[in-house]
């Protein structure tokens, strides 16, 4: 069975009248920040966090702004450039001058943006199933973006409106539907229940803009960067992952066999081992 453990929970102020929810695992000297992707939350890291903690790392799983238990003001900026800025502020509040950042899906791009804009903040970078910079939403989220008005009208009064939006996304994120049983689906859907849950999910989808990465030059990413992809990932093709690892000067590509897009959900053990190996590898090796 995957390892789980209770976490220390924090509210981290952002200085804009809002805060992020953060779960900490372990008390080691070397910090790791874990970032989830679209439609999930820090809950995604409930197995990976403890696995890294028992190896001596201090691990912080963050709910991105507007996701999970973090605040979600109606007029908030949920774009990835803003998310990177919020992460920078949160790391200061957590007294983390520098950390290894591990991001899945959109979380990978938040980490990439921080590594580019504030390289002194990011020791090493791990990107799990990153979307391409020229299509960060992908076909599934683009459909939500295109039909936001129709969806909003349809679901504005529905207690479970987000279910029909997010359920297919989560089921397609695993290699086998049995890996996303109804109880687990319910846990991921919980932040979006209620009268405004579906509309908020649509707002998160609508905040994704490729132009925010127009200036980002992957050849200027100086951190050792590990790009990880599940071999059954339907969204991050092998060519996408290899393009990142080839363009980033210290990029490395690693596949995790027989799992889909949600690698932390389907094979947390392999992911934790890859992250740990990266951190224990000295520069130049």
Backbone bond lengths (Angstrom), bond angles and torsions (degrees), N, CA, C in turn:
res aa  C-N    CA-C-N  psi(-1)  N-CA   C-N-CA  omega(-1)  CA-C   N-CA-C  phi
1 X - - - 1.470 - - 1.528 109.55 -
2 X 1.340 116.79 144.27 1.466 118.93 176.91 1.518 111.12 -61.66
3 X 1.306 115.20 148.39 1.456 121.06 178.86 1.519 110.25 -77.94
4 X 1.315 117.26 132.27 1.461 122.29 173.66 1.518 108.27 -129.76
5 X 1.308 116.53 158.88 1.458 121.09 179.40 1.517 108.52 -158.64
6 X 1.322 114.87 154.75 1.450 118.81 175.01 1.524 109.31 -67.40
7 X 1.311 114.68 145.68 1.462 120.50 -179.54 1.518 109.45 -112.55
8 X 1.330 115.61 155.43 1.463 121.36 168.38 1.526 106.92 -82.83
9 X 1.339 116.80 129.16 1.458 121.46 -174.73 1.517 110.95 -107.40
10 X 1.347 115.27 139.62 1.462 121.29 -177.53 1.522 109.71 -132.13
11 X 1.343 115.46 154.08 1.453 122.88 162.66 1.518 106.23 -110.15
12 X 1.315 117.18 121.79 1.453 121.66 -175.93 1.527 109.17 -108.76
13 X 1.336 118.80 114.30 1.472 120.51 -178.21 1.518 111.41 -70.02
14 X 1.338 115.15 143.83 1.460 121.56 -179.31 1.514 112.80 -104.48
15 X 1.337 116.70 -3.72 1.458 119.27 -179.83 1.507 113.93 78.56
16 X 1.340 118.09 11.79 1.463 122.31 178.96 1.525 109.87 -124.09
17 X 1.336 115.46 22.56 1.454 119.52 -177.65 1.511 113.52 77.08
18 X 1.330 117.47 18.75 1.455 123.10 -179.50 1.519 108.69 -144.19
19 X 1.334 116.07 165.89 1.463 120.19 -176.76 1.517 110.84 -143.69
20 X 1.338 114.26 162.17 1.455 122.44 175.45 1.514 110.00 -104.57
21 X 1.321 115.05 148.31 1.464 121.76 172.62 1.524 108.41 -92.59
22 X 1.337 116.95 131.13 1.463 122.50 -177.62 1.525 109.25 -133.63
23 X 1.334 115.82 136.18 1.465 122.27 174.14 1.527 108.36 -111.73
24 X 1.333 116.29 130.25 1.465 120.02 179.61 1.520 109.92 -111.07
25 X 1.335 115.02 135.58 1.464 122.56 175.30 1.523 108.15 -120.51
26 X 1.317 117.12 124.76 1.451 121.38 173.78 1.514 113.83 82.53
27 X 1.342 113.80 169.64 1.463 121.03 -175.18 1.521 111.79 -134.32
28 X 1.326 116.94 24.13 1.460 120.09 -179.07 1.516 112.45 -67.66
29 X 1.327 114.57 173.11 1.464 119.97 -176.47 1.529 112.57 -78.76
30 X 1.332 117.99 -32.43 1.461 120.22 -173.51 1.528 110.32 -94.81
31 X 1.342 118.39 118.10 1.462 120.64 -175.12 1.526 113.49 -87.73
32 X 1.315 113.62 145.66 1.466 122.46 174.70 1.524 107.37 -130.75
33 X 1.327 116.99 134.48 1.456 122.62 175.84 1.523 108.56 -110.57
34 X 1.335 116.54 127.92 1.454 122.69 -178.84 1.526 109.86 -108.00
35 X 1.325 116.91 129.76 1.460 122.68 -177.62 1.530 109.70 -123.96
36 X 1.309 116.37 128.42 1.464 122.03 179.90 1.527 110.53 -84.96
37 X 1.331 116.03 -178.94 1.449 121.36 179.17 1.517 112.82 -114.99
38 X 1.335 115.93 -162.65 1.456 121.39 -176.65 1.530 110.83 -64.51
39 X 1.317 115.39 136.75 1.456 121.02 174.49 1.509 115.66 78.22
40 X 1.327 117.99 -0.85 1.460 120.38 177.75 1.527 108.49 -121.29
41 X 1.320 116.74 -161.24 1.463 121.72 -176.89 1.522 108.25 -160.50
42 X 1.316 116.66 -172.50 1.467 120.35 177.62 1.526 111.67 -60.83
43 X 1.318 117.45 -18.52 1.468 121.87 175.76 1.524 111.13 -55.92
44 X 1.325 117.07 -29.07 1.460 121.79 179.15 1.524 112.25 -56.32
45 X 1.349 117.00 -27.40 1.461 122.30 -172.93 1.530 112.94 -99.90
46 X 1.330 117.84 15.08 1.474 121.07 -172.79 1.519 112.71 -63.75
47 X 1.332 118.85 -22.75 1.463 122.21 175.98 1.521 111.55 -95.90
48 X 1.327 116.97 -43.47 1.469 120.82 -177.30 1.526 110.81 -64.13
49 X 1.336 117.16 -42.20 1.465 120.61 -179.03 1.520 113.04 -54.11
50 X 1.348 118.22 -55.68 1.462 119.29 178.42 1.525 114.05 -61.77
51 X 1.331 117.04 -35.73 1.468 119.80 179.04 1.519 111.64 -61.97
52 X 1.327 116.66 -40.23 1.462 120.00 177.38 1.521 111.24 -73.37
53 X 1.324 116.71 -33.98 1.466 120.56 -179.80 1.522 111.49 -62.74
54 X 1.330 117.78 -41.62 1.461 120.07 -178.29 1.525 111.64 -70.54
55 X 1.334 116.74 -13.14 1.465 120.17 175.10 1.527 112.03 -92.28
56 X 1.327 115.78 5.94 1.457 119.41 172.90 1.510 115.70 100.55
57 X 1.344 117.51 10.07 1.458 120.45 178.96 1.531 110.85 -96.99
58 X 1.321 115.85 159.11 1.470 122.27 174.21 1.518 106.54 -107.95
59 X 1.320 116.25 116.80 1.456 121.36 -165.49 1.531 110.49 -117.40
60 X 1.324 115.38 132.19 1.464 121.67 178.51 1.536 108.34 -120.46
61 X 1.331 116.26 116.08 1.460 121.69 174.92 1.524 108.13 -99.10
62 X 1.312 116.23 120.88 1.467 122.28 -170.88 1.524 110.47 -107.60
63 X 1.333 116.45 136.04 1.463 121.09 165.09 1.525 107.01 -84.52
64 X 1.312 117.27 115.28 1.459 120.07 177.30 1.535 110.23 -57.44
65 X 1.300 116.12 157.19 1.459 122.19 -178.66 1.533 109.49 -57.36
66 X 1.344 115.70 125.53 1.453 120.43 -178.96 1.512 114.78 90.49
67 X 1.331 117.45 -7.14 1.460 122.31 -178.21 1.528 110.43 -112.20
68 X 1.328 115.97 159.83 1.455 120.97 174.13 1.514 112.21 54.05
69 X 1.329 115.54 -126.39 1.462 121.43 -179.16 1.524 112.85 -101.07
70 X 1.325 117.34 6.96 1.460 119.47 174.07 1.526 109.49 -73.23
71 X 1.333 115.88 160.84 1.459 120.40 -178.50 1.527 110.99 -65.72
72 X 1.340 115.28 154.68 1.461 121.33 -177.52 1.528 110.84 -142.14
73 X 1.321 118.08 66.24 1.463 119.47 178.61 1.522 111.12 -60.15
74 X 1.328 116.10 146.91 1.467 120.04 -174.45 1.524 111.71 -63.28
75 X 1.341 117.34 -26.09 1.461 120.64 -178.56 1.525 112.05 -106.72
76 X 1.324 117.28 20.68 1.462 120.72 -178.02 1.518 112.64 -71.30
77 X 1.328 115.82 154.36 1.459 122.55 174.63 1.526 107.68 -95.05
78 X 1.324 117.08 111.62 1.455 121.93 -176.60 1.528 112.06 -106.92
79 X 1.318 117.18 14.51 1.454 120.65 176.25 1.518 111.55 -66.80
80 X 1.318 116.71 160.84 1.465 120.65 -174.88 1.519 112.70 -71.21
81 X 1.321 117.56 -30.67 1.454 119.78 175.36 1.526 109.79 -64.32
82 X 1.326 116.70 -43.90 1.467 120.60 176.61 1.522 110.41 -64.40
83 X 1.328 117.73 -40.19 1.467 120.69 179.36 1.523 110.93 -59.50
84 X 1.332 117.02 -38.86 1.455 120.45 177.50 1.524 110.79 -62.70
85 X 1.337 116.13 -41.31 1.461 119.71 177.16 1.516 112.46 -64.34
86 X 1.334 116.95 -39.89 1.466 119.96 177.22 1.525 110.64 -63.18
87 X 1.330 116.28 -39.66 1.462 119.98 179.25 1.523 110.50 -63.41
88 X 1.309 117.00 -40.37 1.461 121.65 177.43 1.524 110.16 -58.39
89 X 1.337 116.86 -47.12 1.464 121.45 178.89 1.521 110.59 -63.44
90 X 1.332 116.93 -43.65 1.463 120.52 -178.82 1.521 111.82 -62.84
91 X 1.327 117.16 -39.38 1.456 119.63 178.49 1.524 111.10 -63.73
92 X 1.323 116.86 -36.89 1.463 119.77 175.79 1.518 110.39 -63.82
93 X 1.337 116.77 -44.48 1.464 120.52 179.73 1.522 111.67 -63.49
94 X 1.323 116.63 -32.53 1.467 121.25 179.59 1.528 112.36 -86.54
95 X 1.319 116.30 4.70 1.464 122.91 -179.87 1.533 111.25 59.15
96 X 1.331 113.83 48.38 1.462 121.43 177.50 1.523 108.68 -116.73
97 X 1.312 118.12 90.73 1.471 119.23 177.28 1.520 112.23 -59.83
98 X 1.352 115.37 -32.37 1.459 120.98 -175.87 1.521 108.67 -154.89
99 X 1.324 117.44 145.29 1.467 120.77 179.54 1.513 109.36 -154.49
100 X 1.319 116.38 159.57 1.452 121.63 166.75 1.522 107.19 -79.47
101 X 1.321 116.64 131.13 1.460 121.78 -178.09 1.527 108.96 -109.87
102 X 1.337 115.32 125.67 1.459 122.50 177.81 1.521 107.22 -116.23
103 X 1.325 117.31 118.54 1.454 120.36 -178.08 1.508 112.22 -126.94
104 X 1.329 116.05 139.07 1.464 122.04 176.06 1.518 109.26 -107.51
105 X 1.349 117.62 136.50 1.448 122.17 177.31 1.531 109.76 56.80
106 X 1.321 119.15 -123.70 1.467 120.98 -179.64 1.517 112.18 -63.31
107 X 1.329 117.44 -29.27 1.465 120.53 176.62 1.515 111.70 -60.17
108 X 1.349 116.51 -31.04 1.464 120.24 177.00 1.519 110.51 -64.33
109 X 1.328 116.94 -37.57 1.462 120.19 -179.50 1.527 111.31 -75.08
110 X 1.329 117.71 -32.15 1.469 120.18 174.01 1.525 109.18 -62.22
111 X 1.333 116.78 -45.40 1.460 120.33 177.26 1.513 112.19 -63.43
112 X 1.335 116.84 -40.20 1.465 121.29 178.92 1.525 110.43 -62.83
113 X 1.317 116.78 -43.30 1.465 120.94 179.45 1.520 110.74 -62.48
114 X 1.328 117.76 -41.96 1.464 120.54 178.94 1.526 110.16 -66.40
115 X 1.327 117.25 -40.99 1.464 120.71 179.33 1.519 111.47 -62.31
116 X 1.318 116.87 -31.75 1.467 121.98 179.97 1.527 111.21 -79.17
117 X 1.339 116.47 -47.39 1.467 120.83 -175.57 1.523 113.01 -78.70
118 X 1.332 115.95 -36.62 1.471 121.03 -176.81 1.526 108.80 -131.54
119 X 1.323 118.01 68.67 1.469 120.67 -173.80 1.514 113.62 -59.14
120 X 1.340 116.88 -26.81 1.464 119.42 179.26 1.522 112.35 -68.35
121 X 1.331 116.98 -13.60 1.462 121.89 -178.67 1.528 113.12 -85.51
122 X 1.330 116.71 -24.60 1.467 121.07 -170.84 1.519 109.48 -113.01
123 X 1.330 115.69 116.81 1.460 121.25 178.68 1.521 109.74 -74.98
124 X 1.327 115.67 -59.57 1.461 122.10 175.45 1.514 107.96 -137.15
125 X 1.313 115.78 160.02 1.459 121.42 -174.10 1.524 109.37 -127.82
126 X 1.333 115.60 134.52 1.460 121.70 174.22 1.522 107.56 -123.32
127 X 1.321 116.31 124.27 1.463 122.77 -179.47 1.525 108.59 -114.92
128 X 1.331 116.21 115.83 1.463 121.77 -176.62 1.531 108.31 -107.42
129 X 1.330 116.26 112.86 1.457 120.48 179.64 1.512 114.24 58.68
130 X 1.342 118.92 47.07 1.466 119.55 -177.22 1.527 111.87 -71.34
131 X 1.327 117.99 140.39 1.464 119.90 172.69 1.518 110.20 -76.60
132 X 1.324 118.11 157.97 1.464 119.90 178.20 1.523 111.15 -68.03
133 X 1.318 117.25 149.15 1.460 121.24 -176.31 1.526 112.32 -66.34
134 X 1.331 117.16 -23.79 1.462 119.37 -179.64 1.527 112.91 -91.13
135 X 1.334 116.76 3.03 1.470 121.09 178.61 1.522 108.83 -157.42
136 X 1.331 116.31 61.70 1.461 119.82 -172.17 1.521 112.57 -68.34
137 X 1.325 117.51 -25.63 1.460 119.31 -179.57 1.526 111.56 -78.25
138 X 1.317 117.14 -39.23 1.450 119.93 -175.59 1.516 110.99 75.35
139 X 1.338 117.55 169.33 1.471 120.59 -173.99 1.521 114.01 -61.85
140 X 1.335 117.93 -35.76 1.460 119.89 -176.24 1.527 111.62 -68.07
141 X 1.335 116.41 -48.34 1.463 119.55 -178.93 1.521 110.12 -73.54
142 X 1.335 118.17 -32.21 1.467 120.49 178.18 1.521 110.94 -60.65
143 X 1.328 116.03 -35.72 1.467 118.78 177.62 1.525 110.43 -62.72
144 X 1.326 116.90 -40.45 1.463 119.72 176.15 1.523 110.57 -64.26
145 X 1.332 116.76 -41.31 1.460 120.29 -179.77 1.530 111.48 -62.72
146 X 1.328 116.69 -42.33 1.463 120.74 -177.95 1.523 111.79 -67.34
147 X 1.320 115.89 -38.47 1.458 119.85 -172.18 1.523 113.08 -106.24
148 X 1.345 115.75 25.12 1.465 119.26 -176.43 1.522 111.78 -55.16
149 X 1.315 117.77 -46.34 1.461 120.36 -176.88 1.527 110.69 -61.35
150 X 1.327 116.73 -44.00 1.466 119.79 -179.72 1.514 111.16 -65.97
151 X 1.347 116.55 -44.85 1.448 119.79 179.54 1.529 111.43 -63.48
152 X 1.326 116.90 -43.05 1.455 120.58 -177.24 1.523 110.92 -60.60
153 X 1.333 116.95 -42.30 1.453 120.29 179.06 1.515 110.81 -65.33
154 X 1.316 115.47 -39.74 1.460 120.05 -176.55 1.526 112.48 -69.97
155 X 1.337 115.87 -37.05 1.458 119.40 -170.71 1.529 114.39 -106.83
156 X 1.324 118.22 0.21 1.461 119.54 -172.46 1.515 112.87 -59.53
157 X 1.327 117.13 -26.54 1.459 119.64 -178.62 1.525 112.73 -109.65
158 X 1.314 116.41 7.02 1.456 119.11 -174.77 1.511 113.25 -94.74
159 X 1.335 116.42 124.97 1.459 120.88 179.73 1.519 110.83 -61.95
160 X 1.334 117.12 -35.79 1.459 121.72 -176.10 1.531 111.41 -112.09
161 X 1.331 117.67 26.39 1.446 121.19 -176.92 1.503 113.74 -58.40
162 X 1.329 117.22 -38.07 1.464 120.39 -177.62 1.518 112.12 -66.67
163 X 1.318 117.11 -21.32 1.460 120.19 -177.00 1.529 110.76 -58.33
164 X 1.318 117.32 -48.16 1.464 119.75 -176.47 1.526 111.84 -71.16
165 X 1.330 117.64 -19.53 1.459 121.34 176.67 1.526 111.75 -82.51
166 X 1.318 116.10 -44.29 1.463 120.89 -170.50 1.519 113.77 -93.32
167 X 1.321 117.92 -29.11 1.472 120.60 -177.61 1.529 112.08 -55.78
168 X 1.343 120.28 -50.36 1.479 118.85 179.19 1.524 112.41 -61.09
169 X 1.319 116.99 -36.31 1.461 121.33 179.62 1.530 110.48 -61.99
170 X 1.333 116.77 -44.03 1.470 121.15 -178.98 1.521 111.20 -71.09
171 X 1.319 117.65 -41.14 1.459 120.14 179.90 1.521 111.47 -65.83
172 X 1.336 117.17 -36.94 1.457 120.07 177.70 1.528 112.20 -72.94
173 X 1.333 116.75 -12.84 1.457 120.39 -178.76 1.507 114.29 -81.78
174 X 1.333 117.47 -7.42 1.464 120.99 179.41 1.520 109.49 -117.98
175 X 1.324 115.74 156.58 1.461 120.39 -177.23 1.519 111.90 -75.63
176 X 1.343 116.53 -22.94 1.460 121.99 -177.28 1.524 107.95 -139.45
177 X 1.342 118.93 125.78 1.466 120.44 -179.59 1.528 113.63 -54.91
178 X 1.338 117.13 -25.13 1.458 120.00 178.36 1.522 111.94 -64.45
179 X 1.327 117.22 -19.64 1.463 121.35 178.26 1.523 112.53 -81.70
180 X 1.349 116.67 -3.37 1.457 120.84 176.43 1.532 108.00 -130.87
181 X 1.364 117.41 67.64 1.470 120.83 -178.60 1.523 111.13 -66.58
182 X 1.318 115.39 169.05 1.464 119.46 -172.07 1.515 112.63 -63.10
183 X 1.337 118.39 -33.96 1.465 119.90 178.37 1.521 111.01 -65.63
184 X 1.321 117.03 -38.81 1.460 120.89 178.72 1.529 110.26 -70.03
185 X 1.320 116.38 -40.75 1.457 119.73 174.88 1.523 110.83 -56.74
186 X 1.330 115.24 -43.63 1.459 119.75 179.93 1.509 112.54 -60.25
187 X 1.321 116.26 -37.69 1.467 119.35 179.51 1.524 111.21 -66.75
188 X 1.310 117.66 -40.78 1.460 120.12 178.18 1.534 111.94 -70.55
189 X 1.320 116.59 -31.55 1.457 120.66 -179.35 1.524 112.83 -78.19
190 X 1.332 117.25 -20.09 1.463 121.40 -171.93 1.531 114.19 -51.09
191 X 1.351 120.96 -43.04 1.465 119.49 -178.84 1.523 114.17 -63.70
192 X 1.339 117.28 -14.43 1.460 120.08 -174.11 1.523 112.89 -112.16
193 X 1.329 117.20 11.97 1.451 120.23 175.28 1.525 109.06 -77.37
194 X 1.307 115.63 157.43 1.461 119.99 179.18 1.506 111.91 106.36
195 X 1.310 115.59 174.37 1.462 121.60 -172.21 1.522 113.43 -62.12
196 X 1.332 117.33 -30.51 1.468 119.68 -173.75 1.530 112.68 -109.71
197 X 1.324 117.23 3.70 1.457 120.08 -175.48 1.516 113.82 -62.07
198 X 1.331 116.90 -46.70 1.460 119.93 -178.79 1.519 111.12 -65.19
199 X 1.333 116.45 -41.27 1.466 119.16 179.52 1.525 111.19 -63.94
200 X 1.326 116.63 -35.89 1.462 118.42 178.17 1.525 110.45 -67.99
201 X 1.320 117.34 -40.70 1.460 120.39 177.35 1.529 110.40 -59.37
202 X 1.327 116.67 -40.19 1.454 120.44 177.07 1.525 111.23 -65.36
203 X 1.335 117.05 -36.45 1.466 120.33 177.71 1.524 110.77 -64.51
204 X 1.336 117.03 -38.90 1.464 120.52 177.53 1.533 110.38 -63.67
205 X 1.331 116.20 -41.10 1.467 119.73 178.42 1.523 110.46 -65.81
206 X 1.312 116.67 -40.46 1.454 120.38 -177.72 1.514 114.05 -69.35
207 X 1.343 117.18 -16.65 1.464 121.12 -177.41 1.523 112.85 -82.50
208 X 1.326 117.87 -5.63 1.463 121.08 -176.01 1.522 109.73 -85.12
209 X 1.331 116.19 120.11 1.462 121.24 -173.89 1.538 109.95 -134.96
210 X 1.325 116.17 120.53 1.465 120.99 -179.17 1.526 112.00 -62.08
211 X 1.335 117.28 -30.75 1.467 119.49 -176.01 1.526 112.42 -63.52
212 X 1.326 117.66 -17.91 1.465 119.93 177.98 1.528 111.82 -66.36
213 X 1.336 116.57 -16.47 1.462 120.18 -178.34 1.533 112.06 -111.88
214 X 1.328 116.14 10.76 1.463 119.39 -176.66 1.525 112.50 -61.06
215 X 1.325 117.23 -29.56 1.467 121.23 -176.99 1.519 113.14 -90.85
216 X 1.321 117.98 -5.17 1.459 120.50 -171.24 1.529 110.33 -82.16
217 X 1.327 115.29 122.13 1.458 122.88 -179.88 1.528 108.14 -107.55
218 X 1.331 116.35 109.41 1.464 120.19 -175.86 1.523 112.48 -60.93
219 X 1.313 118.25 -26.02 1.460 120.27 -179.37 1.527 111.96 -69.65
220 X 1.324 116.59 -12.04 1.469 120.81 179.13 1.524 112.58 -97.72
221 X 1.321 116.97 4.30 1.471 120.17 173.97 1.525 107.18 -79.54
222 X 1.315 116.95 114.36 1.465 121.26 -172.59 1.527 113.52 -95.60
223 X 1.324 117.00 -14.77 1.458 119.23 -177.45 1.535 111.26 -74.37
224 X 1.317 115.16 148.64 1.468 118.69 169.59 1.524 106.94 -62.07
225 X 1.324 117.24 125.33 1.460 121.98 -171.89 1.521 110.36 -127.33
226 X 1.314 115.38 124.88 1.458 122.02 177.64 1.527 108.55 -103.77
227 X 1.324 116.69 123.12 1.462 122.30 177.81 1.526 107.80 -106.36
228 X 1.324 116.06 120.81 1.464 121.88 -174.80 1.522 109.51 -116.92
229 X 1.311 114.96 138.93 1.468 120.31 178.25 1.517 109.78 -140.96
230 X 1.341 116.97 135.43 1.454 121.24 169.47 1.519 109.50 -72.68
231 X 1.312 117.98 137.61 1.466 120.52 -174.86 1.528 112.74 -67.08
232 X 1.324 117.50 -14.76 1.469 120.76 176.33 1.526 111.76 -108.83
233 X 1.307 116.76 21.43 1.461 121.84 177.67 1.526 109.09 -68.89
234 X 1.337 116.57 120.89 1.468 121.09 -177.51 1.524 112.47 -83.99
235 X 1.319 117.20 -13.66 1.464 120.20 -174.03 1.523 112.76 -109.18
236 X 1.317 116.72 -40.93 1.464 119.89 177.30 1.529 107.89 -98.69
237 X 1.322 115.77 93.79 1.466 119.94 179.69 1.523 110.20 -67.07
238 X 1.322 115.54 159.43 1.460 120.27 179.36 1.515 110.82 -56.24
239 X 1.329 117.54 -38.37 1.465 120.96 -179.23 1.520 111.39 -62.89
240 X 1.331 117.55 -35.29 1.474 121.30 178.81 1.515 109.92 -66.49
241 X 1.330 116.93 -49.36 1.465 120.81 -179.24 1.523 111.02 -61.99
242 X 1.332 116.99 -43.01 1.461 120.21 -179.32 1.521 111.49 -68.71
243 X 1.334 117.75 -30.55 1.462 120.26 177.50 1.521 110.38 -65.00
244 X 1.323 117.10 -40.76 1.468 120.07 175.95 1.525 110.88 -62.75
245 X 1.326 116.81 -49.87 1.467 119.85 -175.43 1.527 111.78 -66.33
246 X 1.333 116.95 -28.67 1.463 120.27 178.66 1.519 111.75 -77.20
247 X 1.336 116.70 -37.55 1.462 120.35 -176.40 1.521 112.73 -76.74
248 X 1.316 117.17 -33.70 1.470 121.05 179.74 1.531 108.23 -79.22
249 X 1.323 118.62 125.11 1.475 121.01 -173.18 1.523 114.50 -53.34
250 X 1.311 117.95 -39.56 1.471 120.98 179.12 1.521 110.51 -108.43
251 X 1.322 116.05 36.77 1.453 120.95 -178.75 1.514 113.17 -82.38
252 X 1.318 116.24 144.93 1.460 123.98 178.30 1.525 107.31 -133.61
253 X 1.315 117.41 136.79 1.465 120.97 176.50 1.518 110.22 -107.30
254 X 1.347 115.66 138.53 1.461 120.74 178.09 1.526 108.80 -144.06
255 X 1.323 116.22 130.27 1.461 121.24 176.96 1.520 110.58 -98.39
256 X 1.319 116.01 147.77 1.462 122.94 171.74 1.525 106.41 -113.09
257 X 1.301 116.87 118.93 1.461 121.85 -170.84 1.523 113.10 -70.88
258 X 1.326 113.42 142.32 1.468 123.51 168.07 1.522 115.17 61.30
259 X 1.332 117.40 29.48 1.458 120.33 173.22 1.519 108.91 -130.12
260 X 1.331 116.06 162.12 1.436 121.46 -177.62 1.515 113.03 -95.46
261 X 1.329 115.35 -146.83 1.456 121.69 -173.92 1.524 111.96 -69.38
262 X 1.317 117.68 -35.93 1.466 121.42 -176.49 1.526 110.31 -88.97
263 X 1.314 115.60 67.91 1.471 120.97 -177.82 1.530 112.06 -56.85
264 X 1.359 120.66 -41.81 1.474 119.09 179.42 1.523 113.05 -62.11
265 X 1.321 116.96 -23.53 1.461 121.05 179.02 1.519 111.58 -82.84
266 X 1.326 117.12 -42.15 1.465 120.64 -172.80 1.526 114.23 -89.78
267 X 1.310 117.95 -32.90 1.466 119.96 -178.95 1.526 110.06 -143.99
268 X 1.343 117.21 66.92 1.466 119.48 -178.40 1.523 112.79 -63.56
269 X 1.333 117.27 -29.93 1.456 120.25 -178.45 1.515 112.26 -64.27
270 X 1.339 116.56 -47.84 1.467 119.75 178.77 1.515 111.15 -63.21
271 X 1.334 116.72 -40.17 1.454 119.61 -179.80 1.524 111.07 -64.95
272 X 1.320 117.16 -44.15 1.465 120.20 179.20 1.524 110.99 -61.96
273 X 1.329 117.37 -38.66 1.464 120.22 179.39 1.526 110.88 -65.91
274 X 1.311 117.26 -39.93 1.464 120.37 179.55 1.528 111.40 -65.80
275 X 1.331 116.37 -42.00 1.462 119.96 178.65 1.521 110.36 -65.20
276 X 1.315 116.63 -45.22 1.454 120.75 179.96 1.526 111.12 -61.36
277 X 1.335 116.94 -42.76 1.471 120.39 179.44 1.519 110.94 -62.81
278 X 1.327 117.05 -39.05 1.459 120.11 178.42 1.516 110.80 -61.86
279 X 1.326 116.91 -44.75 1.452 119.88 -177.11 1.507 112.68 -70.58
280 X 1.305 117.41 -25.34 1.475 120.22 -179.02 1.518 112.16 -92.03
281 X 1.333 117.36 -1.47 1.456 121.51 177.01 1.523 109.09 -88.52
282 X 1.301 116.62 125.56 1.457 121.06 -179.77 1.527 109.67 -74.57
283 X 1.329 115.48 150.35 1.463 120.15 176.64 1.530 109.63 -58.07
284 X 1.320 113.82 139.14 1.455 119.29 179.10 1.500 113.22 94.19
285 X 1.371 116.78 -4.23 1.465 119.52 178.91 1.521 109.91 -114.57
